[in-house]
Structures are given as structure tokens and as C-alpha cells.
């Protein structure tokens, strides 16, 4: 494709679509970049606006996926488990990290929904169970599901179930079979 073909394609896009393309311009061919710059100038949009727009779109989509977090009294609902890739900004007083959102069934994490970049105040505790009872966070960006979080959660659930069953059988044996 030449610059004219890219220009024709960009003319058909809305401002929002164009800004999304501009935010990921590192993936564009040189001809596409030239046509994109020309269309941005023609519409009075700045390259700097693209990053801000993309960040806001990412935040809105993350917020929509996360929705209401919490478990009801029967143990059903969505909750975050796990935390990795911590970044702490002492000047702003915030920390950012990745955490996996799970659907819980009977207080057990069953299905991983998404891994989300989270932002919250730095003065809050750091734990893989950080979100239980904690509502002070902002979802920033959706990421692919973090395999390490999922594997660790399933492993922890399996070990917990095994220990609980062993304790149940030991207790049952000592109370009723002797």
C-alpha cells in the first residue's frame, strides 16, 4: 500500500479510531505513519492526545470488565487474587501492580476472568489477598491472563482442599470410629 491508500483509509475513520491508531504508531509502516500524521493535522488532533485518549479507553474497558467486586454471603462473586509487577511511586503516593480477577463459587476461585493493572494508595497492605474488603483501587488496563497467578491459585486451592479433607477424616476417625 502507498501513502494515498493509507490516507483514504484514515479519512474514513472517526477521531476516536484515528487516535487509537496513533497511540500504537510504533507498529505502522513508514507510509502509514506519514498518512496518519497528515490526517491528524488535517483534523486538528495532536499526537500527544493519542496516548491520553488510549489510556482513558484502556481504563474504561478495564473498569467495565471489573465491575462490582466482592462476594455475597454464599461465596459467589468476583474478587482479585494475586499481585505481581509492583511499581511504587513515592512522589505521588501510589503503587501499581497486576492482579487476576476471579469468579468465585462457594468461596472458591473457579474461573479467571482477566488480569488487570491496578492502581491504589501506597499506604495499604501488600498481600495476594489485597482486595478482600479493599475498595480503594482503580483498574487501569486489561492484560492477558497471568498464567503464574492462575497456576498459583489453583495450586493453593488444591493444597487447601487436601489439608481440609485430611483434617476432616482424622477428626471423623477419632470421633466416630473409636
C-alpha positions as CSV (number, residue, x, y, z in Angstrom):
1,X,0.0,0.0,0.0
2,X,1.2,3.5,-0.7
3,X,0.6,6.7,1.3
4,X,-2.6,7.6,-0.7
5,X,-4.3,4.3,0.2
6,X,-3.5,4.8,3.9
7,X,-4.8,8.4,3.7
8,X,-8.1,7.2,2.1
9,X,-8.4,4.6,4.9
10,X,-7.7,7.1,7.7
11,X,-10.2,9.6,6.2
12,X,-13.0,7.0,6.8
13,X,-12.1,6.6,10.5
14,X,-13.7,8.5,13.4
15,X,-11.5,10.8,15.5
16,X,-11.5,8.1,18.3
17,X,-10.4,5.3,15.9
18,X,-7.7,7.6,14.5
19,X,-6.4,8.4,17.9
20,X,-6.3,4.7,18.8
21,X,-4.2,4.0,15.7
22,X,-1.9,7.0,16.5
23,X,-1.4,5.6,20.1
24,X,0.1,2.4,18.6
25,X,2.0,4.1,15.8
26,X,5.2,2.2,16.5
27,X,3.6,-0.8,14.7
28,X,2.9,1.2,11.5
29,X,4.7,1.2,8.2
30,X,6.5,4.4,7.3
31,X,3.9,5.2,4.6
32,X,1.1,4.7,7.1
33,X,2.8,7.0,9.6
34,X,3.1,9.8,7.1
35,X,-0.6,9.4,6.1
36,X,-1.6,9.3,9.8
37,X,0.3,12.4,10.6
38,X,-1.3,14.3,7.7
39,X,-4.8,13.2,8.8
40,X,-4.1,14.2,12.4
41,X,-3.0,17.7,11.2
42,X,-6.0,18.0,8.9
43,X,-8.4,17.3,11.8
44,X,-6.5,19.4,14.3
45,X,-5.6,16.5,16.5
46,X,-2.2,16.2,18.3
47,X,0.0,13.1,18.6
48,X,0.1,13.7,22.4
49,X,-3.7,13.4,22.5
50,X,-3.5,9.9,21.2
51,X,-1.7,8.5,24.3
52,X,-4.1,10.2,26.7
53,X,-7.1,9.0,24.7
54,X,-5.8,5.4,24.6
55,X,-5.0,5.4,28.3
56,X,-8.6,6.6,29.0
57,X,-10.1,3.9,26.7
58,X,-8.0,1.3,28.5
59,X,-9.2,2.5,31.9
60,X,-12.9,2.5,30.8
61,X,-12.7,-1.0,29.3
62,X,-10.9,-2.3,32.5
63,X,-13.5,-0.7,34.7
64,X,-16.3,-2.3,32.7
65,X,-14.8,-5.7,33.0
66,X,-14.0,-5.4,36.7
67,X,-17.4,-4.0,37.5
68,X,-18.6,-4.7,41.1
69,X,-16.0,-6.7,43.1
70,X,-17.0,-8.7,46.2
71,X,-18.5,-11.9,47.4
72,X,-22.0,-12.4,48.7
73,X,-22.7,-14.4,51.9
74,X,-22.8,-17.6,49.9
75,X,-19.4,-17.0,48.4
76,X,-20.4,-16.1,44.9
77,X,-19.0,-13.1,43.0
78,X,-15.8,-11.6,41.7
79,X,-12.6,-11.0,43.6
80,X,-9.0,-10.3,42.8
81,X,-6.2,-12.7,43.8
82,X,-2.5,-12.4,43.3
83,X,-0.3,-9.4,42.8
84,X,2.9,-9.0,40.7
85,X,5.0,-6.4,38.9
86,X,4.8,-3.9,41.7
87,X,5.8,-0.3,40.9
88,X,5.7,2.2,43.7
89,X,5.8,6.0,43.1
90,X,6.7,7.6,46.4
91,X,6.2,11.1,44.9
92,X,2.5,10.5,44.2
93,X,1.9,8.1,47.0
94,X,0.5,5.4,44.7
95,X,1.5,1.8,43.7
96,X,0.7,-0.1,40.6
97,X,0.6,-3.9,40.1
98,X,-1.1,-6.7,38.1
99,X,-3.7,-8.8,39.7
100,X,-6.1,-11.5,38.4
101,X,-9.8,-11.1,38.7
102,X,-11.6,-14.4,39.5
103,X,-15.2,-15.6,39.6
104,X,-15.8,-17.3,42.9
105,X,-18.2,-20.1,43.6
106,X,-18.8,-21.2,47.2
107,X,-15.8,-19.2,48.3
108,X,-13.5,-21.0,45.8
109,X,-11.8,-19.2,42.9
110,X,-13.1,-21.1,39.8
111,X,-12.7,-19.1,36.6
112,X,-10.0,-16.4,35.9
113,X,-11.7,-13.5,34.2
114,X,-8.8,-11.2,33.4
115,X,-5.5,-9.8,34.7
116,X,-5.8,-6.1,35.4
117,X,-3.2,-3.4,36.1
118,X,-4.3,-1.9,39.4
119,X,-3.5,1.5,41.0
120,X,-4.0,2.2,44.7
121,X,-2.5,4.2,47.5
122,X,0.9,3.0,48.7
123,X,-0.1,3.1,52.4
124,X,-2.3,0.0,52.0
125,X,-1.1,-3.5,52.8
126,X,0.7,-5.7,50.3
127,X,-0.7,-9.2,50.0
128,X,-2.0,-11.7,47.4
129,X,-5.4,-11.2,49.1
130,X,-5.2,-7.4,48.8
131,X,-8.7,-6.9,47.5
132,X,-10.7,-8.7,50.2
133,X,-12.5,-5.9,51.9
134,X,-10.5,-3.3,50.0
135,X,-12.4,-0.9,47.7
136,X,-9.7,1.8,47.3
137,X,-8.3,0.9,43.8
138,X,-8.5,1.9,40.2
139,X,-8.4,-0.6,37.3
140,X,-6.0,0.9,34.7
141,X,-5.6,-1.6,31.9
142,X,-6.7,-5.1,30.9
143,X,-3.9,-7.6,30.2
144,X,-3.8,-11.2,29.1
145,X,-4.5,-13.6,31.9
146,X,-1.4,-14.1,34.0
147,X,-0.5,-17.8,34.0
148,X,1.5,-17.6,37.2
149,X,-1.4,-16.1,39.1
150,X,-3.7,-18.8,37.8
151,X,-1.4,-21.7,38.5
152,X,-0.5,-20.5,42.0
153,X,-4.2,-20.0,42.8
154,X,-5.2,-23.5,41.6
155,X,-2.2,-25.0,43.5
156,X,-3.2,-23.2,46.7
157,X,-6.8,-24.3,46.3
158,X,-5.8,-27.9,45.8
159,X,-3.4,-27.9,48.8
160,X,-6.1,-26.3,51.0
161,X,-8.7,-28.8,49.8
162,X,-6.4,-31.7,50.5
163,X,-5.5,-30.4,54.0
164,X,-9.2,-29.8,54.8
165,X,-10.2,-33.3,53.7
166,X,-7.3,-34.9,55.7
167,X,-8.3,-33.0,58.8
168,X,-12.0,-34.0,58.3
169,X,-11.1,-37.7,58.0
170,X,-8.8,-37.6,61.0
171,X,-11.5,-35.8,63.1
172,X,-14.2,-38.2,61.8
173,X,-12.0,-41.2,62.6
174,X,-11.1,-40.1,66.1
175,X,-14.7,-39.1,67.0
176,X,-16.8,-41.9,65.5
177,X,-14.7,-44.9,64.8
178,X,-13.1,-45.3,68.2
